[in-house]
């Protein structure tokens, strides 16, 4: 009698027990990581050597002297110099559930026991099917999105989104996007990205038309953005394929906008048959709902949506109208089996009290923002300004917001045990991608480190 060996492996009680024992042992070791710890004398030199070697072989130094040992617990991560940092950037947003979460590790180990580690679009296993089904069902609850195509990263997901819109609306080629947008680092996504520093020496294709983003200081901000969009369409009638936008600017400064800002822009694009592409590579799972288009209640407008980071793989979701012809999007890789397995586990976990107006994500946001605002009003008066963002994406402007002072603050904050990154150009802001599993006590530790670092000056 024939049997499905793969199913037998997945269902084996002995293998399940071995995985539980392994994850449990790792958990016991990681339990030693209890909070922020300074570099240890016995590991400083070897840690620095490893950091230097990483920079040597890639041709440029690391942004921070960060080299993880492979150990961590929740929001804390252990580095090779013996230090433990409070990780509030999470690999620029990959580690939604922090470090060494037992459920995530269990899912990844389970995936790693499959016959292949990397799945392909032509020869997928069940994880590919299950991930695609899960993400489509989540997206279609409040949108017309019907299909998903898995890719290896956010940039590739965005490339596929642009190809879908251009094929459907051919021969239209122009892209409308917001000023200060970020879309990725491929040649075309660097063009869509509005940051000259990210495309030095690259050719200019002049195919992207900029629209100003929301400015909360200007009551006519929405009107101005719509007028600029109308001017672009009048000049390039019939030659604009897509309006691609981040529901909240990411690299551009963690600037959020209300629903009322987006609706006139989206209505106008619909009236002109311009595709609407929501780039949720960074906002996916972070705004209090699975998708920011749910948080903003604009799902009915979305033709194409891209995700990555917390999903552990990239994916392009699209409606029936934008289902591409065979051959347009493909590629060998569609993500590793452990990544697909872990990504699905984290999506399941989010449904357990993290989402909604009163869910844990919004609780974290309020506590963190309120804490920064208190600092700006008391001990750090005037030097922790404009705290904001959406959900787990939080930022504020340190000191005068100039690049030099913001970077000095962030480097000192790293030395004081908290990892954050810059975003925006004028001003430059300190940004945090907070893990969903952070406890209130850990937020308080982060706020104390922020206060200490601000008071140290630049």
Residue pairs with C-beta under 8 A, 6 or more apart in sequence:
6 114
6 115
6 125
6 126
9 15
9 113
10 110
15 113
19 106
19 109
19 110
20 106
22 109
23 102
23 105
23 106
23 109
24 102
26 100
26 105
27 100
27 102
29 71
30 71
30 72
30 73
30 99
30 100
31 73
33 71
33 72
33 73
33 76
33 78
33 84
34 73
34 76
35 76
35 84
35 445
36 76
36 84
36 85
36 86
36 417
36 418
36 445
36 449
37 82
37 83
37 84
37 417
38 83
38 417
39 47
39 79
39 81
39 82
39 83
40 81
40 82
40 83
41 82
42 82
43 80
43 81
43 82
44 81
44 82
46 80
46 81
47 65
47 67
47 79
47 80
47 81
47 82
48 65
48 81
50 67
50 80
51 61
51 62
51 65
51 66
51 67
51 80
51 81
52 61
54 62
54 67
55 61
55 62
63 421
64 411
64 414
64 419
65 79
65 81
66 79
66 85
66 419
67 79
67 80
67 81
68 77
68 78
68 79
68 80
69 78
69 79
69 80
71 77
71 78
71 99
71 100
72 78
72 87
72 98
72 99
72 100
73 98
73 99
73 100
74 98
74 99
74 100
74 101
74 435
74 437
74 438
74 439
74 442
75 86
75 87
75 88
75 98
75 99
75 434
75 435
75 437
75 438
75 442
76 84
76 85
76 86
76 87
76 98
76 99
77 84
77 85
77 87
77 99
77 419
78 84
79 85
83 417
84 417
85 414
85 417
85 418
85 419
86 417
86 418
86 419
86 442
86 445
86 446
86 449
87 95
87 98
87 99
87 419
87 435
88 418
88 419
88 420
88 432
88 433
88 434
88 435
88 446
89 419
89 420
89 421
89 431
89 432
89 433
90 96
90 98
90 433
90 434
90 435
92 309
92 421
92 433
93 282
93 286
93 309
93 310
93 433
94 309
94 310
94 312
95 435
96 285
96 286
96 310
96 346
96 350
96 392
96 435
96 436
97 103
97 104
97 346
97 349
97 435
97 436
97 437
98 435
98 436
98 437
98 438
101 437
103 345
103 349
104 342
104 345
104 346
106 345
107 338
107 341
107 342
107 344
107 345
108 338
108 339
108 341
108 342
109 338
110 341
111 127
111 336
111 337
111 338
111 339
111 340
111 341
111 342
112 337
112 338
114 125
114 127
114 337
115 125
116 125
116 337
117 336
117 337
117 338
118 333
118 335
118 336
118 337
119 125
119 127
119 128
119 333
119 334
119 335
119 336
119 337
119 340
120 332
120 333
120 334
121 149
121 150
121 330
121 331
121 332
121 333
121 334
122 330
124 334
125 337
127 337
127 340
127 341
127 344
128 150
128 334
128 335
128 340
130 340
130 344
131 150
131 313
131 315
131 335
131 340
131 343
131 344
132 148
132 150
132 315
134 344
134 347
135 148
135 307
135 311
135 315
135 317
135 347
136 145
136 146
136 147
136 148
136 317
138 290
138 291
138 347
139 145
139 148
139 290
139 291
139 305
139 317
140 146
141 294
142 291
142 293
142 294
142 297
142 299
142 300
143 291
143 293
143 299
143 300
143 302
143 305
144 299
144 300
144 302
144 303
144 319
144 320
145 299
145 302
145 305
145 317
145 318
145 319
146 318
146 319
146 320
146 323
147 317
147 318
147 319
147 320
147 323
148 315
148 316
148 317
148 318
149 160
149 315
149 316
149 318
149 329
150 313
150 314
150 315
150 334
150 335
150 340
151 157
151 159
151 160
151 308
151 313
151 314
151 315
151 316
151 331
151 334
151 335
152 313
152 314
152 331
152 333
152 334
152 335
153 184
153 308
153 313
153 314
154 184
154 281
154 282
154 306
154 307
154 308
154 309
154 314
155 183
155 184
155 185
155 186
155 189
155 314
156 186
156 314
156 331
157 281
157 306
157 307
157 308
157 314
157 315
157 316
158 183
158 184
158 186
158 189
158 192
158 244
158 279
158 281
158 306
158 316
159 184
159 186
159 188
159 189
160 306
160 316
160 329
161 242
161 244
161 277
161 279
161 304
161 305
161 306
161 316
161 318
162 175
162 188
162 192
162 241
162 242
162 244
162 277
163 324
163 328
163 329
164 275
164 304
164 316
164 318
164 322
164 324
164 328
164 329
165 241
165 242
165 244
165 275
165 277
165 303
165 304
165 322
166 172
166 173
166 241
166 242
167 324
167 325
167 328
168 241
168 275
168 321
168 322
168 324
169 241
169 242
169 273
169 274
169 275
170 241
171 239
172 238
172 239
172 240
172 241
173 207
173 239
173 241
174 207
174 208
174 209
174 232
174 236
174 239
174 240
174 241
175 192
175 207
175 208
175 209
175 240
175 241
175 242
175 243
175 244
176 208
176 209
176 210
176 211
176 229
176 232
176 240
176 242
176 243
176 244
176 269
176 274
177 183
177 192
177 194
177 208
177 209
177 210
177 211
177 243
177 244
177 245
178 194
178 210
178 211
178 212
178 213
178 245
178 246
178 249
178 252
179 194
179 210
179 211
179 212
179 213
179 252
180 194
180 195
180 213
180 249
180 251
180 252
180 253
180 255
180 424
180 425
181 192
181 193
181 194
181 244
181 245
181 246
181 249
181 252
181 279
182 193
182 194
182 195
182 246
182 249
182 250
182 251
182 252
183 189
183 190
183 192
183 193
183 244
183 279
184 190
184 192
184 193
184 281
185 193
185 198
187 202
188 205
190 198
190 199
190 202
191 199
191 202
191 204
191 205
191 207
191 208
192 208
192 244
193 199
193 251
194 208
194 210
194 252
195 251
195 425
209 232
209 236
209 240
210 228
211 225
211 228
211 229
211 232
211 265
212 221
212 224
212 225
212 228
213 225
213 249
213 252
213 255
213 257
214 221
214 222
214 225
214 255
214 256
214 257
214 258
214 261
215 221
218 224
221 261
222 260
222 261
222 264
222 265
225 261
225 265
226 264
226 265
226 268
229 243
229 265
229 268
229 269
230 268
232 240
233 240
233 268
233 272
233 274
240 272
240 274
241 274
241 275
242 274
242 275
242 276
242 277
242 304
243 265
243 266
243 269
243 274
243 275
243 276
243 277
244 277
244 279
245 262
245 277
245 278
245 279
246 252
246 278
246 279
246 280
246 282
246 283
247 257
247 262
247 278
247 280
247 283
247 287
247 292
247 293
247 295
247 296
247 298
247 390
248 254
248 255
248 256
248 257
248 282
248 283
248 287
248 292
248 389
248 390
248 393
249 255
249 256
249 424
250 281
250 282
250 283
250 393
250 423
251 423
251 424
252 423
252 424
252 425
253 395
253 423
253 424
253 425
253 427
253 429
254 388
254 389
254 393
254 394
254 395
254 423
254 424
254 429
254 431
255 388
255 424
256 388
256 389
256 390
259 296
259 297
259 298
262 296
262 298
263 298
266 276
266 298
266 301
267 301
269 275
269 276
269 301
270 276
270 301
275 303
275 304
275 322
276 301
276 302
276 303
276 304
277 302
277 303
277 304
277 305
277 306
278 291
278 292
278 293
278 298
278 302
278 304
278 305
278 306
279 305
279 306
280 291
280 292
280 293
280 305
280 306
280 307
281 306
281 307
281 308
281 309
281 314
282 309
282 393
283 291
283 292
283 390
283 393
284 290
284 291
284 292
284 307
284 308
284 309
284 310
284 311
285 310
285 311
285 346
285 347
285 350
285 436
286 292
286 310
286 361
286 390
286 391
286 392
286 393
286 433
287 294
287 295
287 361
287 390
287 391
287 392
287 393
288 295
288 355
288 356
288 357
288 359
288 361
288 362
288 365
288 390
288 391
289 295
289 355
289 356
290 347
290 350
290 355
291 299
291 305
291 307
292 390
293 299
293 301
293 302
293 305
295 390
295 391
302 319
303 318
303 319
303 321
303 322
304 316
304 317
304 318
304 319
304 322
305 316
305 317
305 318
306 314
306 315
306 316
306 317
307 314
307 315
307 317
308 314
308 315
310 343
310 346
311 343
311 347
312 335
312 339
312 340
312 342
312 343
312 346
313 334
313 335
313 339
313 340
313 343
314 335
316 329
318 324
350 436
353 359
353 360
354 360
354 361
354 436
355 361
356 362
360 436
361 391
361 392
361 436
362 391
364 391
364 392
364 434
364 436
364 438
364 443
365 389
365 390
365 391
365 392
365 394
367 440
367 443
368 394
368 432
368 434
368 443
368 446
368 447
369 387
369 388
369 389
369 394
371 443
371 444
371 447
372 384
372 387
372 394
372 396
372 447
372 450
373 384
373 387
375 384
375 447
375 450
375 451
375 454
376 382
376 383
376 384
376 385
376 387
376 396
379 451
379 455
380 451
380 454
380 455
383 398
383 399
383 454
384 396
384 397
384 398
384 450
384 454
385 396
385 397
385 401
386 396
386 397
386 427
386 429
387 394
387 395
387 396
388 394
388 395
388 396
389 395
389 431
392 433
392 434
392 435
392 436
393 431
393 432
393 433
394 431
394 432
394 434
395 423
395 424
395 429
395 430
395 431
395 432
396 429
396 430
397 406
397 427
397 428
397 429
397 430
398 405
398 406
398 409
398 410
398 429
398 430
398 454
399 405
399 406
399 409
399 454
399 458
400 427
401 426
401 427
401 428
401 429
402 427
402 428
403 422
403 428
404 458
405 458
406 422
406 427
406 428
406 429
406 430
407 422
407 428
408 458
409 430
409 453
409 454
409 458
410 420
410 421
410 422
410 430
412 453
412 456
413 419
413 420
413 430
413 449
413 450
413 453
414 420
416 449
416 452
416 453
417 449
418 446
418 449
418 450
418 453
420 430
420 431
420 432
421 430
421 431
422 428
422 429
422 430
422 431
423 429
423 431
432 446
434 443
